[in-house]
Amino acid sequence: MNTPPRPPLVISRIDCERLEALLEKRLPPGLDVDALRDELARAEVLEPGDMPGDVITMNSTARFVDEANGAEHEITLVYPHEMDGSSGKVSILAPVGSALLGLHVGDRIEWPAPGARRLTLRVLSIK
Protein backbone atom coordinates (compact mmCIF):
# COMPACT_ATOMS: atom_id res chain seq x y z
CA MET A 1 0.00 0.00 0.00
CA ASN A 2 1.42 3.39 -0.98
CA THR A 3 1.43 5.99 1.75
CA PRO A 4 0.64 9.49 0.50
CA PRO A 5 3.26 12.16 1.14
CA ARG A 6 3.03 13.79 4.53
CA PRO A 7 2.01 17.45 4.66
CA PRO A 8 4.62 20.08 5.54
CA LEU A 9 5.14 20.66 9.27
CA VAL A 10 5.85 23.82 11.23
CA ILE A 11 7.10 23.57 14.83
CA SER A 12 8.19 26.27 17.22
CA ARG A 13 11.84 26.26 18.25
CA ILE A 14 10.86 25.89 21.91
CA ASP A 15 8.57 22.91 21.24
CA CYS A 16 11.28 21.31 19.11
CA GLU A 17 13.96 21.74 21.79
CA ARG A 18 11.68 20.40 24.54
CA LEU A 19 10.62 17.41 22.46
CA GLU A 20 14.19 16.56 21.50
CA ALA A 21 15.14 16.68 25.21
CA LEU A 22 12.16 14.44 26.04
CA LEU A 23 13.21 11.90 23.41
CA GLU A 24 16.73 11.75 24.90
CA LYS A 25 15.30 10.53 28.23
CA ARG A 26 14.63 6.93 29.09
CA LEU A 27 11.17 6.15 27.76
CA PRO A 28 8.91 3.25 28.68
CA PRO A 29 9.88 -0.04 27.00
CA GLY A 30 7.96 -0.76 23.82
CA LEU A 31 7.13 2.89 23.16
CA ASP A 32 7.86 3.56 19.49
CA VAL A 33 8.86 7.19 18.98
CA ASP A 34 10.71 6.76 15.67
CA ALA A 35 7.90 8.42 13.70
CA LEU A 36 7.96 11.43 16.05
CA ARG A 37 11.75 11.68 15.65
CA ASP A 38 11.31 11.60 11.86
CA GLU A 39 8.70 14.36 12.04
CA LEU A 40 10.95 16.60 14.13
CA ALA A 41 13.78 16.07 11.65
CA ARG A 42 11.66 17.13 8.66
CA ALA A 43 9.81 20.03 10.29
CA GLU A 44 10.37 23.69 9.55
CA VAL A 45 11.36 25.24 12.89
CA LEU A 46 10.20 28.80 13.58
CA GLU A 47 10.54 31.19 16.48
CA PRO A 48 7.41 31.08 18.69
CA GLY A 49 6.37 34.61 17.66
CA ASP A 50 6.52 33.60 13.99
CA MET A 51 4.19 30.60 14.34
CA PRO A 52 1.05 30.78 12.20
CA GLY A 53 -2.20 30.66 14.17
CA ASP A 54 -3.53 27.70 12.20
CA VAL A 55 -0.82 25.23 13.27
CA ILE A 56 -1.06 22.62 16.04
CA THR A 57 1.60 23.27 18.68
CA MET A 58 2.12 21.86 22.14
CA ASN A 59 -0.82 22.82 24.39
CA SER A 60 -3.01 23.59 21.36
CA THR A 61 -6.57 22.34 21.38
CA ALA A 62 -7.38 20.81 18.02
CA ARG A 63 -10.52 19.38 16.49
CA PHE A 64 -9.97 16.65 13.88
CA VAL A 65 -11.80 13.88 12.13
CA ASP A 66 -10.72 10.25 11.95
CA GLU A 67 -11.51 9.60 8.30
CA ALA A 68 -11.65 5.82 8.82
CA ASN A 69 -14.87 6.10 10.81
CA GLY A 70 -15.95 9.75 10.49
CA ALA A 71 -15.63 10.38 14.23
CA GLU A 72 -14.71 13.92 15.25
CA HIS A 73 -12.48 14.47 18.28
CA GLU A 74 -11.21 17.47 20.20
CA ILE A 75 -7.93 17.11 22.07
CA THR A 76 -5.32 19.24 23.79
CA LEU A 77 -1.78 18.17 22.89
CA VAL A 78 0.38 17.92 26.03
CA TYR A 79 3.72 16.63 27.29
CA PRO A 80 3.58 13.27 29.11
CA HIS A 81 4.08 14.86 32.55
CA GLU A 82 0.95 17.00 31.95
CA MET A 83 -1.31 13.97 31.62
CA ASP A 84 -3.55 14.14 34.66
CA GLY A 85 -6.38 11.81 33.71
CA SER A 86 -8.67 14.58 32.51
CA SER A 87 -10.48 13.86 29.29
CA GLY A 88 -9.39 15.56 26.14
CA LYS A 89 -5.66 15.59 26.85
CA VAL A 90 -3.42 13.52 24.56
CA SER A 91 0.30 13.00 25.08
CA ILE A 92 2.68 13.94 22.29
CA LEU A 93 4.02 10.38 22.64
CA ALA A 94 0.63 8.87 21.71
CA PRO A 95 0.24 8.08 18.00
CA VAL A 96 -2.52 10.69 17.57
CA GLY A 97 -0.43 13.34 19.33
CA SER A 98 2.66 12.68 17.24
CA ALA A 99 0.58 12.66 14.05
CA LEU A 100 -1.07 16.03 14.71
CA LEU A 101 1.92 18.09 15.85
CA GLY A 102 2.83 20.79 13.34
CA LEU A 103 -0.16 20.32 11.04
CA HIS A 104 -2.22 23.21 9.65
CA VAL A 105 -6.01 23.41 9.60
CA GLY A 106 -7.14 21.38 6.60
CA ASP A 107 -4.09 19.09 6.55
CA ARG A 108 -4.60 15.34 6.26
CA ILE A 109 -2.10 12.72 7.42
CA GLU A 110 -1.83 8.95 7.48
CA TRP A 111 -0.02 7.68 10.56
CA PRO A 112 0.99 4.27 11.96
CA ALA A 113 -1.00 3.06 14.96
CA PRO A 114 -0.62 0.05 17.25
CA GLY A 115 -1.67 -3.30 15.85
CA ALA A 116 -0.41 -2.57 12.31
CA ARG A 117 -3.32 -0.15 11.82
CA ARG A 118 -3.13 3.23 10.10
CA LEU A 119 -4.82 6.42 11.22
CA THR A 120 -6.09 8.89 8.65
CA LEU A 121 -6.65 12.23 10.36
CA ARG A 122 -7.76 15.61 9.00
CA VAL A 123 -7.44 18.80 11.06
CA LEU A 124 -10.70 20.77 11.26
CA SER A 125 -9.84 23.64 13.63
CA ILE A 126 -7.43 24.84 16.30
CA LYS A 127 -8.18 26.85 19.43
Secondary structure as UniProt FT lines:
FT   STRAND          10..12
FT   HELIX           13..24
FT   TURN            29..30
FT   HELIX           34..42
FT   STRAND          44..46
FT   HELIX           48..50
FT   TURN            53..54
FT   TURN            58..59
FT   STRAND          61..66
FT   TURN            67..70
FT   STRAND          71..78
FT   HELIX           80..82
FT   TURN            87..88
FT   STRAND          89..91
FT   TURN            92..93
FT   HELIX           95..100
FT   TURN            101..102
FT   TURN            105..106
FT   STRAND          108..113
FT   HELIX           114..116
FT   STRAND          117..126
//
